[in-house]
């Protein structure tokens, strides 16, 4: 398989993943957490790069450690998720930067952790993304109903006798795994946009929760393949092209929502005006 075809397969898988993990991020308002996690796994990749081991494995192991840390910190009274995410973001990125500065000879591998490239993914990266996609599907099949219950009615969820921390751990694990496997293709900086952008665009297009995952997957696949095609035709960086394409699709979705709402408002005003004229005529 050529490097371009391999990149296309990876981006299709990430697009499908964005319909699942991205929907969780958007509905549960975990965007900042996803950003924090993507940057905070930086030192795991650096440590494994120093040791000459697989960078993705290092990031995955460090992400697991951070998930457990965030779950524990989130249970401290008075400490919100945003505060916890901010602390972990600062700690992780600072540690990664320090380790990278102490080992300047690493150069390209460390840079790849931040920006990535769809055209440089290996078959092992595609296998890892496929495995995460299957695992996320299985996890959501088992816990999806409870996750939705907790998302929209946390008080009722607790009153029904359920514990919140297993749901938090499952959601955090899904997001962490998705962010980590996206890094070889688009890096820590653009990985969050690829995972969250399609789901945010889908949410702008529909008010029905059941429509958000399939719409997000379609937008994610279209954005990934469209950006890859633009990178080949225009000779520009593939990761940047993918990120900009998904951003453009999100802005287009927001514009469509604005037009639809404006049209609905005009129709309501016309209906009210018609009702007043009918009353006066009577």
RATACOR-V988765 format. One record per run of one state. SS is the DSSP state (H for helix, E for strand, C for the rest). FROM is the first residue (numbers start at 1). LEN is the number of residues. If there is no record, write none. Layout:
SS_FROM_LEN, SS_FROM_LEN
This chain:
C_1_2, H_3_25, C_28_3, H_31_10, C_41_1, H_42_10, C_52_3, H_55_20, C_75_6, H_81_22, C_103_1, H_104_3, C_107_1, H_108_8, C_116_2, H_118_3, C_121_2, H_123_30, C_153_1, H_154_6, C_160_4, H_164_42, C_206_3, H_209_26, C_235_3, H_238_44, C_282_1
